[in-house]
Amino acid sequence: MKKRLLISAALLLVSGVLAMAQISTGEPSAVKIKTGNRPDKGTFGLFVGAGMDFGSFTNEDYSFNDDYVLPLVNLKYYFTNKLEGRIGIDVYRYDLNLSGKKFNTGTEGDVTKLVNNRGAGCAMLWPGIAYHFSNHNIVDVYCGAELPFGITSANGKGISGDPSSTTKTSTFAFNVGLGAFVGLQAFIGNLPLAIGLEYGLYGGFATGGKTKHVTIDDSGKKVWYTSNRSFNNPAVNADTDAFEKLHIGEGYMGNQLRFTLSYYFK
């Protein structure tokens, strides 16, 4: 009987020690899992966007400027918790240089020297603002406006013929637009990341858009102009009609859907 009491007391003592050990090493904790990381005043953001242009409302076959899609990388800044400024820069340049000898009749030795140099470029600035309505830390709803503007240009030089004839071409256009958009973005967990969707309407105009041709040969110097757009089909470039004087103005209107990914930091 006494032996049984001793064994029972020992078991109770061991059980108490184990229980104390479990409590001391397994203290309960309350972890608050965040479901968003909403930016506030003074926050910067880098965002990339890919868009789809649905074209003009006035002509389904014509979209004025394929480069109107939001630049790939953009910067935003929160002036207040709800007012955001944004800016993007879109710059590119393309050059092609060709030179060689061209067969005239297929007879060996009957060749003409040929030189062709071409280049084209674009520089666009995309300032804009956005106002955020929601204070929620998961989904953010906003609307905004933007005023993209910039220039497009192209140049070329060709030498051909025997005797040789030199032709120089130059094109310059100034573009300015106005867009309005609504957007929705969702913050990813506790990360400073957000994925979003924007839909907007835009319109604008361009001046210039004509190509100046200057040809110098044995007969003297000739100057004429051509349009960069065919009047019968504006979606097709390179109108071959020659003009002594030419003024071109283009207007456009369309809508667009954008997908964005934003990274926020201070």
C-alpha positions in Angstrom: 0.0 0.0 0.0 2.8 2.4 1.0 4.6 1.5 -2.2 1.6 2.3 -4.3 1.3 5.7 -2.7 5.0 6.5 -3.4 4.6 5.5 -7.0 1.5 7.6 -7.4 3.2 10.6 -5.8 6.2 10.2 -8.1 3.9 10.2 -11.2 2.1 13.3 -10.0 5.5 15.0 -9.4 6.8 14.1 -12.9 3.5 15.2 -14.5 3.7 18.6 -12.7 7.3 19.1 -13.9 6.4 18.3 -17.5 3.4 20.6 -17.3 5.5 23.4 -16.0 8.0 22.8 -18.7 5.4 23.0 -21.4 3.9 26.2 -20.0 7.3 27.9 -19.6 8.4 27.1 -23.2 5.1 27.4 -25.0 3.8 30.8 -23.9 0.7 31.8 -25.9 1.2 34.8 -28.3 -1.2 37.0 -30.3 0.1 37.7 -33.8 -1.6 40.4 -35.8 -1.5 39.5 -39.5 -1.6 42.6 -41.7 -3.6 42.4 -44.9 -2.2 45.5 -46.6 0.4 48.2 -46.6 -1.3 51.3 -47.8 1.0 54.3 -48.7 0.5 57.6 -46.9 1.8 61.2 -47.2 5.5 61.4 -48.3 5.5 57.9 -49.9 7.2 57.4 -53.3 6.2 54.7 -55.7 7.6 53.1 -58.8 5.0 51.5 -61.0 5.2 49.7 -64.3 2.2 49.5 -66.7 1.1 47.6 -69.7 -1.9 48.8 -71.6 -4.3 47.9 -74.4 -5.4 50.7 -76.7 -8.9 50.3 -78.1 -8.5 53.0 -80.7 -10.5 55.9 -81.8 -14.2 56.4 -81.2 -14.5 58.1 -84.6 -12.7 55.5 -86.8 -12.3 51.9 -85.7 -9.5 51.4 -88.2 -7.4 54.2 -86.9 -5.5 54.7 -83.7 -3.6 58.0 -83.8 -0.5 57.2 -81.7 0.5 53.7 -80.6 2.9 55.3 -78.2 0.1 56.7 -76.1 0.2 53.6 -73.9 1.6 54.4 -70.5 5.4 54.4 -70.4 6.9 51.2 -68.9 8.4 52.8 -65.8 6.8 55.7 -63.9 7.2 57.5 -60.6 4.5 58.6 -58.2 4.5 60.6 -55.0 1.8 61.1 -52.3 1.5 64.8 -51.4 -1.2 63.8 -48.9 -2.7 60.5 -47.8 -5.2 60.9 -50.7 -3.5 63.1 -53.4 -0.9 61.5 -55.6 1.3 63.0 -58.3 2.8 60.9 -61.0 5.2 61.3 -63.9 6.6 59.1 -66.7 9.1 59.6 -69.4 9.0 57.8 -72.7 12.2 58.2 -74.9 13.4 56.1 -77.8 15.6 56.4 -80.9 16.0 54.3 -84.0 18.7 54.5 -86.7 19.5 52.6 -89.8 22.5 53.1 -92.1 22.8 51.2 -95.5 25.5 51.6 -98.2 26.4 49.4 -101.2 26.3 49.1 -104.9 23.1 48.3 -106.7 22.8 46.4 -110.0 21.0 48.4 -112.6 20.5 45.8 -115.4 21.9 42.6 -114.0 25.1 43.0 -116.1 28.3 42.7 -114.2 29.9 46.1 -113.7 26.7 48.1 -114.4 26.2 49.3 -110.8 25.3 52.4 -109.0 26.5 53.5 -105.5 23.6 53.6 -103.0 23.6 55.2 -99.6 20.6 55.3 -97.3 20.5 56.7 -93.8 17.4 56.9 -91.7 16.5 57.7 -88.1 13.4 58.2 -85.9 12.8 59.2 -82.3 10.3 60.2 -79.7 10.4 62.1 -76.4 7.2 62.2 -74.3 6.6 63.5 -70.8 3.6 62.1 -68.8 2.6 64.3 -65.8 -0.6 63.5 -64.0 -2.5 63.5 -60.7 -4.8 61.0 -58.9 -7.2 61.3 -56.0 -7.7 58.2 -53.7 -11.2 57.9 -52.2 -10.9 54.9 -50.0 -9.1 54.6 -46.6 -9.2 50.8 -46.7 -5.9 49.0 -46.3 -6.7 46.3 -48.8 -8.4 47.8 -51.9 -7.8 51.3 -53.1 -10.2 53.2 -55.5 -9.0 56.4 -57.2 -9.5 58.6 -60.3 -7.1 61.0 -62.0 -6.0 63.0 -65.1 -2.9 63.2 -67.1 -1.4 65.6 -69.7 1.1 63.8 -72.0 3.1 65.9 -74.4 6.3 65.7 -76.4 7.8 65.5 -79.9 8.3 62.9 -82.6 10.9 63.3 -85.3 12.5 61.5 -88.2 15.3 62.2 -90.7 16.8 60.5 -93.7 19.4 60.9 -96.4 19.7 59.0 -99.6 22.3 59.1 -102.4 21.7 57.2 -105.6 21.8 57.4 -109.4 24.5 58.1 -112.0 25.0 61.0 -111.9 24.2 60.9 -108.3 21.2 62.5 -106.7 21.0 63.4 -103.0 17.6 63.5 -101.2 17.2 64.6 -97.6 14.0 64.2 -95.6 13.0 65.6 -92.2 9.9 65.2 -90.1 8.8 66.9 -86.9 5.6 66.8 -84.9 4.5 68.1 -81.6 2.0 66.0 -79.6 -0.2 66.9 -76.7 -3.0 65.0 -75.1 -5.4 64.9 -72.2 -6.6 61.8 -70.4 -8.9 60.9 -67.5 -9.0 57.5 -65.8 -10.4 55.5 -62.9 -8.4 52.9 -61.1 -8.4 50.1 -58.6 -5.4 48.6 -56.8 -5.1 45.9 -54.3 -2.2 45.7 -51.8 -0.3 42.4 -51.6 -0.1 41.1 -48.0 2.2 43.1 -45.8 4.5 43.9 -48.7 4.9 47.4 -50.2 3.4 46.1 -53.5 0.1 46.6 -55.2 -1.4 45.3 -58.4 -3.9 47.5 -60.2 -6.2 48.1 -63.1 -6.9 51.4 -64.8 -9.5 52.4 -67.4 -9.3 55.8 -69.1 -10.5 58.0 -72.0 -8.0 60.2 -73.8 -7.9 62.7 -76.6 -5.5 65.2 -78.1 -3.9 66.6 -81.2 -0.6 66.8 -83.1 0.8 69.5 -85.3 3.4 69.0 -87.9 3.5 65.4 -89.2 4.7 66.3 -92.6 7.9 65.3 -94.3 10.1 67.8 -96.0 12.1 66.5 -99.1 15.1 68.3 -100.5 16.7 66.8 -103.6 19.9 68.1 -105.1 21.1 66.9 -108.5 22.5 68.2 -111.8 19.2 70.1 -112.5 19.4 72.0 -109.2 17.6 72.0 -105.9 14.0 70.9 -105.4 11.9 71.1 -102.3 8.5 69.5 -101.7 6.4 68.0 -98.9 4.4 64.8 -98.3 2.0 63.7 -95.6 2.9 61.0 -93.1 -0.7 59.8 -93.3 -2.8 58.8 -96.3 -5.9 60.9 -96.4 -8.1 58.0 -97.6 -6.8 55.7 -94.8 -5.1 57.4 -91.9 -3.9 54.1 -90.4 -1.5 53.8 -93.4 1.7 55.9 -93.5 3.6 57.4 -96.5 1.2 59.3 -98.7 3.0 59.7 -102.0 1.2 62.9 -103.1 3.7 65.8 -103.3 2.8 69.3 -102.1 4.5 72.7 -102.6 3.1 73.8 -99.3 1.4 71.6 -96.6 -0.1 72.1 -93.2 -1.2 69.0 -91.2 -3.2 68.8 -87.9 -4.4 65.6 -86.4 -6.9 65.0 -83.7 -7.7 61.7 -81.9 -9.9 60.2 -79.2 -9.9 56.7 -77.7 -10.0 54.6 -74.6 -7.5 52.3 -72.9 -7.2 49.6 -70.3 -4.0 49.4 -68.2 -2.5 46.8 -65.8 -0.1 48.2 -63.2 2.3 46.9 -60.6 3.5 49.4 -58.0 6.3 49.3 -55.4 6.2 51.9 -52.6 9.0 53.3 -50.5 10.1 56.3 -48.4 
